[in-house]
């Protein structure tokens, strides 16, 4: 038998949407107390499911009512859910813009009840908000606990930063990465055992394209992990997919990438340091035949422009705590000289804002040269081998399955299959659906 549900400081139970107004007040109260709230419609007073009538527009009407009557706006996730065989509605909302008002009044959650916020409490909420005390990187990661921190990652950072080692609680406290004893978003981005569990979009997406646009994908990879790991993966991916020359220094050979390593490393670090983590998108590396782009979600912060940064060497930090952590290990300077450094190493580097992304682009010095083309050919060969291996294992493999196995887009897979057929390596037996592939020669 399923256990009965019970209300809490973050969960409100209602019999039906006829109690929607009270539910909206509860949601505002939960957002003010914890930055998160959950409501389930279709649950009786005893905590058991009684069900809820759900029409064609019900979910949309619930969502609209919440966004219309809570200020600042809260945009909930509303879905139908089967509980104990009964149709119910689950509503979840997150918010960091407290104080929230429902029908013109501010409420706060105490145990399982909602009470009106006092004048003094309201004044304190506004004072905290006006001081900018809740920058995203300094906010509490609501779903995390100290047990989610990797002691190994934390100790590695402390050694790199030449700081003393101690218990995680003490160390994070000294680094200003705890709020009310709980880890902040910055703490979890750097030191969580599994950061992707908490921030699925705080990741890295990489691709190599066969030309100067994104029409044909040769290779695609996605990486998850902490900020230091992702910076390292981005650097490795670029080095793997651009031409590396060499020069002699005395008796020693020194590798020389066609794009200065220090320049693109600076762009990668800036992308993770200054990105807007509220935008559900990843930092991206795009390797084209003539250039490499590092794309970061979020436009320049604080009214800055590219021209002003070039002229005055100033910076505005969207994520001061993240920047401070990177500064401790000498990844960034405090003086906002990142763009100046990049231009000193790569004078042709360009910067632009497109949509909601900030893009840094570096020209490839060996674009179109035989050495660069060989790098592309090697990547194509690896992709082709992945496709042939999949067909050897399962001649009936579908295009959709090949997309998942290779990491290419559908057009990339279809292009490779067409090329293999035209070269007499593959042939199709039977219809598109239900047919199979035959490898004619290796």
Secondary structure, DSSP 8 states (H G I E B T S, - for coil): -------BTTEEEESSGGGHHHHHHHHHHHHHHHSEEEEEESB-TTS-B------TTHHHHHHHHHHHHEES----EEEEEEETTEEEEEEEEE--S---EETTEEEEEETTEEEE--HHHHHHHHHHHHTTTT-GGGSB-TT--GGGB-HHHHHHHHHHTT-----HHHHHHHTT-EETTEEBHHHHHHHBTTHHHH-TTSSEEEEEESSSSSSSEEEEEEE-S-HHHHHHHHHHHHHHHS-EEEEEETTEEEEEESS-HHHHHHHHHHHHHHS-TTSS--EEEEE-SSEEEEEEES--STT--HHHHHHH-----S-HHHHHHHHHTTSS-SS--HHHHHHHH-TT-EEEEETTEEEEEEE-TTTTSHHHHHHHHHHHHHHHHHHHHHHHH-TT--HHHHHHHH---HHHHHHHHHHHHHTTSEEEES-TTT-EEEE---
